[in-house]
Each structure stands twice: as structure tokens, then as C-alpha cells.
Amino acid sequence: YKTEIAFLQQLSLLTEDAEGGFNPEDALSRAEFCVLVTKLLNIDQTFAYTAKKTNFLDVPGSYWASDNISYLHELGAVSGRSDKIFAPDAAVTHGEAVKALLSVMGYQMKCEENGGYPYGYLREAGRLNLTAAAEKGADEPLRKGEAAGLLYQALEIPHFEQPLNGIPGQHGANADQTFLSLHHIQTIEGQIVANEYSGLTVFTLSLIHI
């Protein structure tokens, strides 16, 4: 996952540890994954979060990822291991990671209608090619490298728009809204003519809107 990790680091989505490395084979905690997802949504870490704090005894307001966990819990993207315990330091599982990503992308209702957690989410992830850890079971811990692979694959998947308040109307995948667009980045495809070094080549270029 070297390419994926390097790209996500360029977007400041992944940070190195105290020793200056990323350690892709290490497990990723549930709290760390919540922070990654809110970063993916381009939500500033210092946002003034006004929704109700969770009732989790192990996520007090002073906890370093409290706002991130509270935000995603309010959206229904993450759940506690019980009504009172979130287990922020436990390893995030493949199923939990996929559910969080698809939920913030707008696919939650669709996944729930197609079997719910975890298999409705895993089936939808397969359909969307969100498959970086597809060989893992839903309850298996996710390694940092695998999480980076999932985040990278999710960047250009169109988000799904649901009808507001049940009002009939146009809904479905919106190609104009992706995680990349939330970071004001657009990918374009083009061609370069042959030169002394190479032949005709198709390339993808990322442009940052200013």
C-alpha cells in the first residue's frame, strides 16, 4: 500500500508516529479510525461540535478523539461495543471500518435495506470496489495499511444522495460529490503525445483548486 499511503499523506490524512514511520502492519484503533474518517470529510479537528456528547463512559469530553467519535456516532456511522462502552482503544474491525465509510458517503439506508450490518455493508463495498481488505472477515482487525487502502479506494467513489425527509425526488449516486471534491481536488484524464522518452500514454492528473 505504498502508493496509497504516500497519496493520503500528501493530503495530510495520514500522519507518522513518534518514530517517524507509519507502520502499515500495526492495528488501527477505533478512535484513530474515527479521526481518519472525519479528516476524510475535511472537518477541521478544532470544529466546535454542538451535538450531544455520547454516553460512553470511556469517551469523556476530555478524550482526545471525543469530538470525532461523537460526530460519527450522531450520524450513525459508528456504534459502541455496548450502550455504555465504545472501546476507543480496541482495534477497528473490517466490518466497522466499511460501515463507517459507507455511512458518511450516504449509503447507509441502502446497506440497511440490503441486509444491514455487517453483510449489507460488505456487499455494497464489493459493488463499489471498496475491496482493499476484502479477504478479511467482518470481525477481523484492520491493519493500518489495509485502512489506507480502503480510504484511498473511497476517495473517488460518488456519494449517495437520499431524498430529504422522505420527500420523493431525484436521488442516487452524485458523481460531483466525492471525498476528493470535499478537499477541492479534481482528477482529470488526458493524453500526451509521444516524445523521445515514451510513446502515447494515458495519464491521470490530480489538480488542486485554489
C-alpha positions in Angstrom: 0.0 0.0 0.0 3.0 2.3 -0.5 1.3 4.4 -3.2 -2.0 4.7 -1.3 -0.1 5.7 1.9 2.0 8.3 0.1 -1.0 9.9 -1.5 -3.0 10.1 1.7 0.0 11.6 3.5 0.1 14.3 0.8 -3.5 15.1 1.7 -2.5 15.2 5.4 -4.9 12.3 6.1 -2.2 10.0 7.5 0.5 11.1 9.9 3.7 9.4 11.0 4.1 8.1 14.5 6.6 9.4 17.1 9.4 7.4 15.4 8.7 9.0 12.0 7.1 5.9 10.5 3.6 4.8 9.6 3.9 1.0 10.4 1.3 -0.4 8.0 1.3 -3.8 9.7 0.1 -2.3 13.0 -3.5 -2.5 14.1 -5.6 0.7 14.0 -7.8 1.7 16.9 -11.4 2.6 16.7 -10.6 6.1 17.9 -7.9 6.5 15.3 -10.2 5.4 12.5 -12.9 7.9 13.6 -10.3 10.6 13.3 -9.3 9.4 9.8 -12.9 9.5 8.7 -13.6 13.0 9.9 -10.3 14.1 8.2 -11.6 12.4 5.0 -14.8 14.6 5.4 -12.5 17.6 5.6 -13.8 18.5 9.0 -11.3 20.6 11.0 -10.1 18.9 14.1 -10.9 22.0 16.1 -14.5 22.3 15.0 -17.0 23.4 17.7 -19.1 20.3 17.8 -22.6 21.1 19.2 -24.4 17.8 19.1 -25.0 15.9 22.3 -21.9 14.1 23.6 -22.1 10.3 23.7 -23.0 8.5 26.9 -20.0 6.2 26.6 -18.2 6.0 29.9 -14.8 5.5 28.2 -15.2 8.6 25.9 -15.4 11.6 28.3 -15.4 15.1 26.8 -11.6 15.4 27.6 -10.8 12.3 25.5 -8.5 13.3 22.6 -10.9 11.9 19.9 -14.1 12.7 21.7 -15.5 15.1 19.1 -14.7 12.8 16.2 -16.3 9.8 17.9 -19.4 11.9 18.9 -19.8 13.3 15.4 -19.7 9.9 13.7 -21.9 8.3 16.4 -24.5 11.0 15.9 -24.5 10.2 12.2 -25.0 6.5 13.0 -21.7 5.7 11.3 -20.2 4.1 14.4 -21.6 2.3 17.3 -20.5 1.3 20.8 -19.5 -2.2 21.8 -22.3 -1.8 24.3 -24.7 1.0 25.3 -22.1 2.5 27.7 -18.7 1.3 26.2 -17.2 2.5 22.9 -13.8 0.8 23.4 -11.9 3.6 21.6 -8.5 1.8 22.0 -9.7 -1.5 20.7 -8.7 -2.4 17.1 -11.2 -1.3 14.5 -12.6 -4.3 12.5 -13.0 -4.6 8.8 -16.8 -4.5 9.1 -16.8 -1.4 11.4 -14.5 0.4 9.0 -16.6 -0.3 6.0 -19.8 0.7 7.8 -18.3 4.0 8.9 -17.1 4.9 5.4 -20.3 3.9 3.5 -22.4 5.6 6.1 -20.7 9.0 5.7 -20.9 8.5 2.0 -24.6 8.3 2.1 -25.1 4.5 1.5 -26.3 3.6 5.0 -30.0 3.3 4.2 -29.2 1.2 1.1 -27.0 -1.1 3.1 -29.6 -1.5 5.9 -32.2 -2.4 3.3 -29.9 -5.0 1.8 -29.2 -6.9 4.9 -27.8 -4.5 7.4 -24.6 -4.9 9.4 -22.3 -6.4 8.5 -23.1 -8.2 5.3 -25.3 -5.5 3.7 -22.4 -3.1 4.1 -19.8 -5.6 2.8 -21.8 -6.5 -0.2 -22.2 -2.8 -1.1 -18.5 -2.3 -0.5 -17.8 -5.1 -3.0 -20.1 -3.5 -5.6 -18.3 -0.1 -5.2 -14.9 -1.8 -5.4 -14.1 -0.8 -1.8 -12.2 -4.0 -1.5 -8.8 -3.3 0.0 -9.4 -5.8 2.8 -12.0 -8.0 1.1 -10.3 -11.2 2.2 -10.9 -10.3 5.9 -14.0 -11.3 7.8 -16.2 -8.6 9.2 -14.9 -9.1 12.8 -11.1 -9.2 11.9 -9.0 -6.3 13.0 -7.9 -3.9 10.3 -4.2 -3.1 9.8 -3.1 0.5 9.1 -2.0 -0.4 5.6 -5.4 -2.0 4.9 -7.2 1.0 6.3 -5.1 3.3 4.0 -6.1 1.1 1.1 -9.8 1.5 1.9 -9.5 5.2 2.3 -7.7 5.5 -1.0 -10.3 3.5 -2.8 -13.1 5.6 -1.3 -11.7 8.9 -2.5 -13.3 8.9 -5.9 -16.5 6.9 -5.2 -19.5 9.1 -5.8 -21.5 9.8 -2.6 -25.2 8.7 -2.5 -27.9 11.3 -2.0 -31.0 10.3 -0.2 -34.4 12.1 -0.6 -34.7 14.7 2.2 -37.3 13.8 4.9 -38.8 11.1 2.7 -39.8 13.7 0.1 -39.9 12.0 -3.4 -37.2 13.4 -5.7 -34.1 12.7 -7.5 -31.6 10.6 -5.5 -28.7 8.3 -6.2 -25.0 8.5 -6.7 -23.8 12.0 -7.2 -20.6 12.0 -9.3 -19.9 15.6 -8.3 -19.5 14.8 -4.6 -16.7 12.6 -3.5 -14.1 12.7 -0.7 -11.7 14.3 -3.2 -14.2 17.1 -4.1 -14.6 17.8 -0.3 -10.8 18.5 -0.4 -11.2 20.6 -3.6 -9.3 18.2 -5.7 -10.3 17.1 -9.1 -8.9 14.3 -11.2 -8.8 14.6 -15.0 -7.7 12.2 -17.7 -5.8 13.2 -20.8 -3.2 12.1 -23.3 0.3 13.2 -24.0 1.9 12.8 -27.4 4.9 10.6 -28.0 8.3 12.1 -27.2 11.9 11.0 -27.2 11.3 9.1 -23.9 7.9 7.4 -24.3 5.0 6.6 -26.6 1.4 7.8 -26.5 0.3 7.4 -22.9 -2.9 7.9 -21.0 -2.4 9.5 -17.6 -4.4 10.7 -14.6 -3.5 14.1 -13.0 -4.8 15.5 -9.8 -5.4 19.2 -9.7 -5.9 21.3 -6.6 -8.5 24.0 -6.9 -7.3 27.3 -5.5 
